[in-house]
Amino acid sequence: MDEEDIALIEQDLAELAQMLGTPEAVDDQQFRRRDVETGIERTMPDRERVVEKILALERVAALLDRRTFETAMTTMRIVADTGYRDGAFTGDAAPLPEGASVLADDGESLALDLSILPDLTEIRHSLRRLANDILEGA
């Protein structure tokens, strides 16, 4: 993989980050390392930086993936149905969750229906596969 390949991948990652609404997720300033001996901060090596950007976008996609929401809701329903809370079986069913909301940075609750998010499973799979291929030198 040469510098041109790296640049093309980074361009695609920037476009995907923009589509996901998080261009800062692949900002080069997020991918710097401080040398322990000198204290000088440097950008990560190309291959490592690209892999880290890919994995960062996969994590963003996981947060925006309807499947993540569905899995969380199923888990909460199972726990509520069985009465298993705080590491102990109480036998009392809890109220079933109906949905989820998002808290903004200022602590205000936003009305956001997470159940209508897109299914990003395939995108997440592709991102993980690309990161693995780059790590393996493909």
Secondary structure by P-SEA (a helix, b strand, c coil): ccaaaaaaaaaaaaaaaaaacccccccccccccccccccccccccaaaaaaaaaaaaaaaaaaacaaaaaaaaaaaaaaaaaccccccccccccccccbbbbbccccccccccccccccaaaaaaaaaaaaaaaaacc
